[in-house]
Amino acid sequence: MSTTEEAVSYLSSFINRTLHIHIKDGRMFVGQMKCTDRDQNIILSMTHEYRQPSQAEIIKAAERHEAAGLPGNVKVDMRKRFIGLVVVPGEYITKIEAED
């Protein structure tokens, strides 16, 4: 089997699998891989976008935590929204994880 055939076979194994794709600005996309192209862009369907909370949200959570008198660190969840079908540009991808 040639290197090209091996690469195609490897990428094909991810079709319809759920991927977690991290990009340079800190966002993460979680969705089903549908295809890719020669520019390394990845198309995901049924996608959710996760992003870090804003500084104002972190401060507000810390104030609530302190007002409640709770010990320990403040936990602030990532923000989530459903975006459906998305093209993730290959040039911005920093990490790809596949769910089992």
PAMI-734005 format. One record per residue: residue number from 1; residue in one letter; chain; x, y, z of N, C-alpha, C in turn. Coordinates in steps of 0.001 Angstrom, whole numbers, always signed. Atoms other than C-alpha are relative to their C-alpha. Last residue first. Layout:
PAMI-734005
+------+------+-------+---------+---------+---------+---------+---------+---------+---------+---------+---------+
! resi ! resn ! chain !    n.c1 !    n.c2 !    n.c3 !   ca.c1 !   ca.c2 !   ca.c3 !    c.c1 !    c.c2 !    c.c3 !
+------+------+-------+---------+---------+---------+---------+---------+---------+---------+---------+---------+
!  NUM !    A !     A !       X !       Y !       Z !       X !       Y !       Z !       X !       Y !       Z !
...
+------+------+-------+---------+---------+---------+---------+---------+---------+---------+---------+---------+
//
This chain:
PAMI-734005
+------+------+-------+---------+---------+---------+---------+---------+---------+---------+---------+---------+
! resi ! resn ! chain !    n.c1 !    n.c2 !    n.c3 !   ca.c1 !   ca.c2 !   ca.c3 !    c.c1 !    c.c2 !    c.c3 !
+------+------+-------+---------+---------+---------+---------+---------+---------+---------+---------+---------+
!  100 !    D !     A !      +3 !   +1450 !    +287 !  -13526 !   +6188 !  +21040 !   -1363 !    -491 !    -342 !
!   99 !    E !     A !    +656 !    +788 !   -1050 !  -13616 !   +9978 !  +20742 !     +18 !   -1470 !    -414 !
!   98 !    A !     A !   +1139 !    +818 !    +432 !  -11055 !  +11508 !  +18422 !    -572 !    -745 !   +1194 !
!   97 !    E !     A !    +197 !   +1191 !    -819 !   -8750 !  +14371 !  +19439 !   -1231 !    -730 !    -518 !
!   96 !    I !     A !   +1201 !    +755 !    +336 !   -7383 !  +17034 !  +17106 !     -32 !   -1250 !    +872 !
!   95 !    K !     A !     +81 !   +1355 !    -522 !   -4897 !  +19704 !  +18192 !   -1320 !    -627 !    -428 !
!   94 !    T !     A !   -1180 !    +296 !    -820 !   -3613 !  +23083 !  +16992 !      -5 !   -1426 !    +526 !
!   93 !    I !     A !    +124 !   +1183 !    -856 !   -5972 !  +23798 !  +14099 !   +1306 !    -251 !    +747 !
!   92 !    Y !     A !    +233 !    -404 !   -1389 !   -5810 !  +27372 !  +12776 !     -55 !   -1171 !    +966 !
!   91 !    E !     A !   -1113 !    -833 !    -481 !   -4214 !  +26651 !   +9363 !    -145 !    +411 !   +1460 !
!   90 !    G !     A !   -1156 !    +780 !    -422 !   -6618 !  +23765 !   +8788 !   +1130 !    +827 !    +580 !
!   89 !    P !     A !   -1185 !    -180 !    +858 !   -9647 !  +26048 !   +8635 !   +1222 !    -722 !    +575 !
!   88 !    V !     A !   -1096 !    -435 !    -870 !  -12576 !  +24523 !  +10551 !   +1245 !    +118 !    -880 !
!   87 !    V !     A !   -1293 !    +261 !    +627 !  -15607 !  +24393 !   +8268 !   +1057 !    +555 !    +944 !
!   86 !    V !     A !   -1075 !    -991 !     -63 !  -18828 !  +24190 !  +10274 !   +1222 !    -487 !    -772 !
!   85 !    L !     A !   -1034 !    +335 !    +979 !  -22234 !  +22496 !  +10157 !   +1059 !   +1099 !     -20 !
!   84 !    G !     A !    +371 !    +852 !   +1126 !  -24333 !  +22862 !  +13324 !   +1176 !    -371 !    -888 !
!   83 !    I !     A !    -162 !    -728 !   +1263 !  -23434 !  +25863 !  +15507 !    -270 !    -861 !   -1222 !
!   82 !    F !     A !    +147 !    +903 !   +1126 !  -24603 !  +24783 !  +18955 !    +133 !    +810 !   -1279 !
!   81 !    R !     A !   +1129 !    -302 !    +874 !  -23247 !  +26985 !  +21724 !      +2 !    -982 !   -1164 !
!   80 !    K !     A !    +337 !    +974 !   +1041 !  -21054 !  +26388 !  +24760 !   -1152 !    +534 !    -841 !
!   79 !    R !     A !   +1274 !    -379 !    +622 !  -19226 !  +28686 !  +27174 !    -246 !    -929 !   -1175 !
!   78 !    M !     A !    -135 !    -603 !   +1319 !  -16470 !  +26979 !  +29180 !   -1394 !    +330 !    -523 !
!   77 !    D !     A !     +94 !    +863 !   +1174 !  -17252 !  +26329 !  +32816 !    +224 !    +784 !   -1283 !
!   76 !    V !     A !    +854 !    -660 !    +989 !  -16012 !  +28501 !  +35678 !     +28 !    -860 !   -1264 !
!   75 !    K !     A !    +110 !    +758 !   +1243 !  -14636 !  +26785 !  +38784 !    -983 !    +726 !    -915 !
!   74 !    V !     A !   +1241 !    -272 !    +732 !  -13442 !  +28996 !  +41629 !     +25 !    -801 !   -1293 !
!   73 !    N !     A !     -53 !    -741 !   +1256 !  -10712 !  +27546 !  +43820 !   -1384 !    +175 !    -619 !
!   72 !    G !     A !    -591 !    +559 !   +1213 !  -11031 !  +26485 !  +47417 !     -81 !    +905 !   -1210 !
!   71 !    P !     A !   -1460 !    +127 !     +36 !  -13355 !  +27367 !  +50278 !    +467 !    -496 !   -1373 !
!   70 !    L !     A !    -478 !   +1327 !    +380 !  -16926 !  +28644 !  +49859 !   +1525 !     -49 !     -20 !
!   69 !    G !     A !    -928 !    +489 !   -1009 !  -18003 !  +31710 !  +51792 !    +539 !   -1391 !    -293 !
!   68 !    A !     A !    +585 !   +1223 !    -563 !  -21052 !  +32287 !  +49578 !    +895 !    -607 !   +1075 !
!   67 !    A !     A !   +1184 !    -396 !    -766 !  -19886 !  +35855 !  +48986 !    -661 !   -1200 !    +666 !
!   66 !    E !     A !    -455 !    -641 !   -1237 !  -16445 !  +34550 !  +47928 !   -1183 !    +376 !    +888 !
!   65 !    H !     A !    -686 !   +1023 !    -782 !  -17877 !  +32163 !  +45355 !    +413 !    +550 !   +1359 !
!   64 !    R !     A !   +1062 !    +875 !    -535 !  -20298 !  +34804 !  +44062 !    +600 !   -1065 !    +917 !
!   63 !    E !     A !    +747 !    -780 !    -997 !  -17398 !  +37281 !  +43707 !   -1106 !    -832 !    +633 !
!   62 !    A !     A !    -853 !    -104 !   -1188 !  -15252 !  +34670 !  +41961 !    -700 !    +772 !   +1111 !
!   61 !    A !     A !     +21 !   +1313 !    -657 !  -18086 !  +33866 !  +39543 !    +836 !     +13 !   +1271 !
!   60 !    K !     A !   +1333 !    +164 !    -584 !  -18484 !  +37576 !  +38720 !    -106 !   -1324 !    +754 !
!   59 !    I !     A !     +54 !    -873 !   -1176 !  -14737 !  +37960 !  +38173 !   -1335 !    -163 !    +724 !
!   58 !    I !     A !    -884 !    +592 !   -1010 !  -14679 !  +34951 !  +35829 !     -50 !    +812 !   +1292 !
!   57 !    E !     A !    +682 !   +1186 !    -537 !  -17691 !  +36219 !  +33904 !    +831 !    -662 !   +1098 !
!   56 !    A !     A !   +1112 !    -474 !    -828 !  -16075 !  +39659 !  +33487 !    -748 !   -1175 !    +631 !
!   55 !    Q !     A !    -590 !    -436 !   -1274 !  -12841 !  +38043 !  +32222 !   -1091 !    +466 !    +959 !
!   54 !    S !     A !    -619 !   -1327 !     +17 !  -14844 !  +36275 !  +29523 !    +561 !    +334 !   +1382 !
!   53 !    P !     A !    +858 !   -1087 !    -476 !  -15442 !  +32541 !  +29673 !    +748 !   +1326 !     -38 !
!   52 !    Q !     A !    -310 !    -416 !   -1361 !  -13258 !  +30307 !  +27481 !    -959 !   +1108 !    +433 !
!   51 !    R !     A !   -1002 !   -1057 !    -126 !  -14868 !  +28910 !  +24379 !    +161 !    +399 !   +1451 !
!   50 !    Y !     A !    -304 !    -287 !   -1398 !  -16733 !  +25765 !  +23352 !   +1064 !   +1093 !     +22 !
!   49 !    E !     A !   -1203 !    -815 !    -192 !  -18387 !  +25393 !  +19943 !    +145 !    +264 !   +1494 !
!   48 !    H !     A !    +100 !    -948 !   -1108 !  -20851 !  +22552 !  +19400 !   +1336 !    +735 !     +93 !
!   47 !    T !     A !   -1146 !    -522 !    -741 !  -21049 !  +20807 !  +16045 !    -399 !    +948 !   +1122 !
!   46 !    M !     A !    +553 !    +113 !   -1358 !  -23768 !  +18610 !  +14549 !   +1032 !    +507 !   +1019 !
!   45 !    S !     A !   +1446 !    -216 !    -100 !  -21587 !  +18433 !  +11418 !    -427 !    -196 !   +1451 !
!   44 !    L !     A !    +672 !    +701 !   -1095 !  -17840 !  +18932 !  +11055 !   -1493 !    +280 !     -72 !
!   43 !    I !     A !   +1424 !    -288 !     -81 !  -15901 !  +19841 !   +7896 !    -591 !    -861 !   +1109 !
!   42 !    I !     A !    +818 !   +1132 !    -426 !  -12118 !  +19878 !   +8260 !   -1445 !    +470 !    +120 !
!   41 !    N !     A !   +1216 !    -461 !    -654 !   -9754 !  +22157 !   +6356 !    -812 !   -1233 !    +364 !
!   40 !    Q !     A !     +94 !    +472 !   -1383 !   -6403 !  +20501 !   +5642 !   -1158 !    +622 !    +770 !
!   39 !    D !     A !    -512 !   -1110 !    -814 !   -5859 !  +22490 !   +2411 !     -74 !    -297 !   +1493 !
!   38 !    R !     A !   -1451 !     -49 !    +142 !   -6207 !  +19253 !    +375 !    +641 !   +1145 !    +790 !
!   37 !    D !     A !    -441 !    -332 !   +1353 !   -9712 !  +18775 !   +1709 !   +1518 !    +114 !     -31 !
!   36 !    T !     A !   -1123 !    -911 !     -45 !  -11463 !  +17194 !   +4684 !    +386 !    +313 !   -1444 !
!   35 !    C !     A !   -1021 !     +80 !   +1045 !  -14749 !  +15393 !   +5162 !   +1135 !    +969 !    +293 !
!   34 !    K !     A !    +649 !    +376 !   +1251 !  -17739 !  +14667 !   +7410 !   +1004 !    -100 !   -1141 !
!   33 !    M !     A !    -770 !    -305 !   +1203 !  -16212 !  +14672 !  +10873 !    -737 !    -506 !   -1232 !
!   32 !    Q !     A !    -297 !   +1171 !    +822 !  -18863 !  +14585 !  +13578 !    +743 !    +418 !   -1261 !
!   31 !    G !     A !   +1011 !    +393 !    +967 !  -18728 !  +17434 !  +16067 !    +446 !   -1215 !    -786 !
!   30 !    V !     A !    +279 !   +1416 !    -179 !  -16865 !  +19077 !  +18933 !   -1134 !    -364 !    -942 !
!   29 !    F !     A !   +1189 !    +432 !    +713 !  -15230 !  +22434 !  +18225 !    -142 !   -1501 !    +193 !
!   28 !    M !     A !      +1 !   +1425 !    +331 !  -12778 !  +23961 !  +20686 !   -1321 !    -313 !    -676 !
!   27 !    R !     A !   +1285 !    +670 !    +147 !  -11916 !  +27623 !  +21062 !    +203 !   -1473 !    -314 !
!   26 !    G !     A !    +451 !    +604 !   -1245 !   -8579 !  +28831 !  +22412 !   -1350 !    -694 !     -94 !
!   25 !    D !     A !    +571 !   -1030 !    -874 !   -7721 !  +31311 !  +19629 !    -605 !    -567 !   +1285 !
!   24 !    K !     A !    -971 !    -939 !    -585 !   -5296 !  +28833 !  +17994 !    -595 !   +1019 !    +958 !
!   23 !    I !     A !    -601 !    -964 !    +921 !   -7830 !  +26060 !  +17383 !    +787 !   +1050 !    +763 !
!   22 !    H !     A !    -439 !   -1211 !    -701 !   -8773 !  +22855 !  +19198 !    +641 !    +931 !   -1022 !
!   21 !    I !     A !   -1018 !    -748 !    +734 !  -10732 !  +20162 !  +17342 !    +271 !   +1303 !    +738 !
!   20 !    H !     A !    -189 !   -1228 !    -779 !  -12583 !  +17533 !  +19373 !   +1135 !    +738 !    -692 !
!   19 !    L !     A !   -1329 !    -578 !    -208 !  -13731 !  +14853 !  +16929 !     -90 !   +1220 !    +892 !
!   18 !    T !     A !      -1 !   -1276 !    -706 !  -16807 !  +12617 !  +16901 !   +1430 !    +438 !    +269 !
!   17 !    R !     A !    -408 !     +99 !   -1409 !  -16597 !   +9908 !  +14271 !     -10 !   +1384 !    +623 !
!   16 !    N !     A !   +1155 !    +218 !    -889 !  -18643 !  +10127 !  +11056 !    +373 !    -268 !   +1455 !
!   15 !    I !     A !   +1278 !    -461 !    +534 !  -15488 !   +9879 !   +8888 !   -1127 !    -463 !    +929 !
!   14 !    F !     A !    +579 !   -1012 !    -884 !  -12446 !   +9265 !  +11112 !   -1349 !    +522 !    -488 !
!   13 !    S !     A !    +428 !    +657 !   -1238 !  -11413 !   +5968 !   +9460 !    -647 !    +981 !    +978 !
!   12 !    S !     A !   +1338 !    +570 !    +192 !  -11363 !   +7779 !   +6125 !    -513 !    -668 !   +1268 !
!   11 !    L !     A !    +976 !   -1086 !    -109 !   -8390 !   +9828 !   +7323 !   -1425 !    -514 !    -129 !
!   10 !    Y !     A !     -35 !    -506 !   -1375 !   -6340 !   +6661 !   +7926 !   -1041 !   +1101 !    +190 !
!    9 !    S !     A !    +637 !   +1007 !    -843 !   -7374 !   +5076 !   +4612 !     -82 !    +480 !   +1448 !
!    8 !    V !     A !   +1433 !     -42 !    +314 !   -6507 !   +8250 !   +2708 !    -762 !    -976 !    +892 !
!    7 !    A !     A !    +528 !   -1260 !    -539 !   -3130 !   +8435 !   +4445 !   -1506 !    +111 !    -222 !
!    6 !    E !     A !     +32 !    +131 !   -1455 !   -2389 !   +4762 !   +3756 !    -596 !   +1244 !    +641 !
!    5 !    E !     A !   +1112 !    +895 !    -316 !   -3342 !   +5180 !     +94 !    -142 !    -190 !   +1507 !
!    4 !    T !     A !   +1239 !    -736 !    +267 !   -1036 !   +8180 !    -193 !   -1214 !    -852 !    +366 !
!    3 !    T !     A !    +173 !    -980 !   -1064 !   +1842 !   +6308 !   +1466 !   -1304 !    +778 !    -165 !
!    2 !    S !     A !    -822 !   -1204 !     +84 !   +1435 !   +3415 !    -953 !    -300 !    +941 !   +1167 !
!    1 !    M !     A !    +848 !   -1178 !      +0 !      +0 !      +0 !      +0 !    +895 !   +1244 !      +0 !
+------+------+-------+---------+---------+---------+---------+---------+---------+---------+---------+---------+
//
